[in-house]
């Protein structure tokens, strides 16, 4: 994954208002199944319980979820927040572009 491109694209999505972040906001959106979330991104150092919880929620709603190489501090920084373990992209175009970047080197 080209981290610089990923950070830039996720930052752009945040500025466009297409990113939800933080445990409470993302979990609430997934649990209510509003069908807005297109991609869930987990930080590399997210707790195992957190990762399992979101993998289960995403699977129930048939939403793509990826754990990336950025740590919580870096993930938060690229969306203009403090540390974040999880972020959700609510725009199909941004989600597809981010998935392409994540899977580029996989």
FENCOR-V813259 format. One record per residue. N is the residue number from 1. RES is the residue in one letter. PHI is phi in whole degrees, -180 to 180 (999 if undefined). NEAR is the number of other ideal C-beta (glycine too) atoms within 8 Angstrom. D_FIRST is the distance of its C-alpha to the first C-alpha in Angstrom with 1 decimal. Layout:
# FENCOR-V813259
n->N res->RES phi->PHI near->NEAR d_first->D_FIRST
n->N res->RES phi->PHI near->NEAR d_first->D_FIRST
This chain:
# FENCOR-V813259
n->1 res->X phi->999 near->11 d_first->0.0
n->2 res->X phi->-81 near->8 d_first->3.8
n->3 res->X phi->-62 near->8 d_first->5.7
n->4 res->X phi->-63 near->6 d_first->8.8
n->5 res->X phi->-64 near->8 d_first->8.5
n->6 res->X phi->-61 near->14 d_first->7.6
n->7 res->X phi->-61 near->11 d_first->10.5
n->8 res->X phi->-63 near->8 d_first->12.6
n->9 res->X phi->-69 near->12 d_first->12.5
n->10 res->X phi->-66 near->16 d_first->13.2
n->11 res->X phi->-63 near->11 d_first->15.9
n->12 res->X phi->-64 near->9 d_first->17.3
n->13 res->X phi->-63 near->13 d_first->17.6
n->14 res->X phi->-63 near->13 d_first->19.4
n->15 res->X phi->-63 near->6 d_first->21.7
n->16 res->X phi->-83 near->8 d_first->22.6
n->17 res->X phi->77 near->5 d_first->23.6
n->18 res->X phi->-110 near->9 d_first->21.1
n->19 res->X phi->-130 near->12 d_first->19.7
n->20 res->X phi->-105 near->10 d_first->21.7
n->21 res->X phi->-143 near->13 d_first->20.9
n->22 res->X phi->96 near->9 d_first->22.7
n->23 res->X phi->-57 near->8 d_first->24.2
n->24 res->X phi->-64 near->6 d_first->27.4
n->25 res->X phi->-64 near->10 d_first->26.2
n->26 res->X phi->-70 near->16 d_first->23.5
n->27 res->X phi->-61 near->11 d_first->25.8
n->28 res->X phi->-60 near->8 d_first->28.7
n->29 res->X phi->-63 near->13 d_first->26.9
n->30 res->X phi->-72 near->16 d_first->25.8
n->31 res->X phi->-68 near->7 d_first->29.2
n->32 res->X phi->-81 near->6 d_first->31.1
n->33 res->X phi->50 near->7 d_first->29.2
n->34 res->X phi->-77 near->6 d_first->29.4
n->35 res->X phi->68 near->5 d_first->26.9
n->36 res->X phi->-91 near->6 d_first->25.0
n->37 res->X phi->-73 near->16 d_first->21.7
n->38 res->X phi->-111 near->12 d_first->19.2
n->39 res->X phi->-153 near->14 d_first->16.1
n->40 res->X phi->-111 near->17 d_first->16.2
n->41 res->X phi->-117 near->15 d_first->13.4
n->42 res->X phi->-108 near->14 d_first->14.3
n->43 res->X phi->-70 near->16 d_first->13.7
n->44 res->X phi->-60 near->9 d_first->13.1
n->45 res->X phi->-101 near->6 d_first->16.7
n->46 res->X phi->-65 near->11 d_first->18.3
n->47 res->X phi->-60 near->6 d_first->21.6
n->48 res->X phi->-59 near->5 d_first->21.9
n->49 res->X phi->-64 near->6 d_first->24.6
n->50 res->X phi->-64 near->12 d_first->22.5
n->51 res->X phi->-61 near->11 d_first->19.7
n->52 res->X phi->-64 near->8 d_first->22.5
n->53 res->X phi->-60 near->9 d_first->24.3
n->54 res->X phi->-71 near->15 d_first->21.5
n->55 res->X phi->-64 near->9 d_first->20.6
n->56 res->X phi->-66 near->8 d_first->24.3
n->57 res->X phi->-64 near->12 d_first->24.7
n->58 res->X phi->-67 near->14 d_first->21.8
n->59 res->X phi->-63 near->9 d_first->23.1
n->60 res->X phi->-60 near->8 d_first->26.6
n->61 res->X phi->-98 near->10 d_first->25.6
n->62 res->X phi->58 near->5 d_first->23.3
n->63 res->X phi->-114 near->11 d_first->20.2
n->64 res->X phi->-66 near->9 d_first->16.6
n->65 res->X phi->-137 near->12 d_first->15.2
n->66 res->X phi->-138 near->10 d_first->11.9
n->67 res->X phi->-98 near->9 d_first->11.6
n->68 res->X phi->-107 near->12 d_first->8.5
n->69 res->X phi->-81 near->5 d_first->8.2
n->70 res->X phi->-76 near->11 d_first->10.3
n->71 res->X phi->-83 near->8 d_first->14.0
n->72 res->X phi->-60 near->11 d_first->16.8
n->73 res->X phi->-65 near->8 d_first->17.9
n->74 res->X phi->-67 near->10 d_first->14.7
n->75 res->X phi->-62 near->16 d_first->14.2
n->76 res->X phi->-63 near->12 d_first->17.9
n->77 res->X phi->-61 near->8 d_first->17.9
n->78 res->X phi->-72 near->11 d_first->15.5
n->79 res->X phi->-110 near->13 d_first->17.9
n->80 res->X phi->75 near->6 d_first->20.9
n->81 res->X phi->-125 near->9 d_first->22.1
n->82 res->X phi->-77 near->5 d_first->22.6
n->83 res->X phi->-60 near->9 d_first->20.6
n->84 res->X phi->-140 near->13 d_first->19.3
n->85 res->X phi->-89 near->12 d_first->18.3
n->86 res->X phi->-144 near->15 d_first->17.8
n->87 res->X phi->-142 near->13 d_first->17.3
n->88 res->X phi->-125 near->15 d_first->18.2
n->89 res->X phi->-97 near->16 d_first->17.6
n->90 res->X phi->-110 near->10 d_first->20.9
n->91 res->X phi->-122 near->10 d_first->20.3
n->92 res->X phi->-63 near->6 d_first->19.5
n->93 res->X phi->-64 near->6 d_first->18.0
n->94 res->X phi->-63 near->16 d_first->15.6
n->95 res->X phi->-61 near->12 d_first->14.7
n->96 res->X phi->-63 near->9 d_first->14.1
n->97 res->X phi->-65 near->9 d_first->12.0
n->98 res->X phi->-67 near->15 d_first->9.7
n->99 res->X phi->-61 near->11 d_first->9.7
n->100 res->X phi->-60 near->8 d_first->8.9
n->101 res->X phi->-66 near->12 d_first->5.7
n->102 res->X phi->-64 near->11 d_first->5.0
n->103 res->X phi->-90 near->8 d_first->6.7
n->104 res->X phi->-53 near->8 d_first->5.8
n->105 res->X phi->-102 near->5 d_first->5.5
n->106 res->X phi->-73 near->5 d_first->7.6
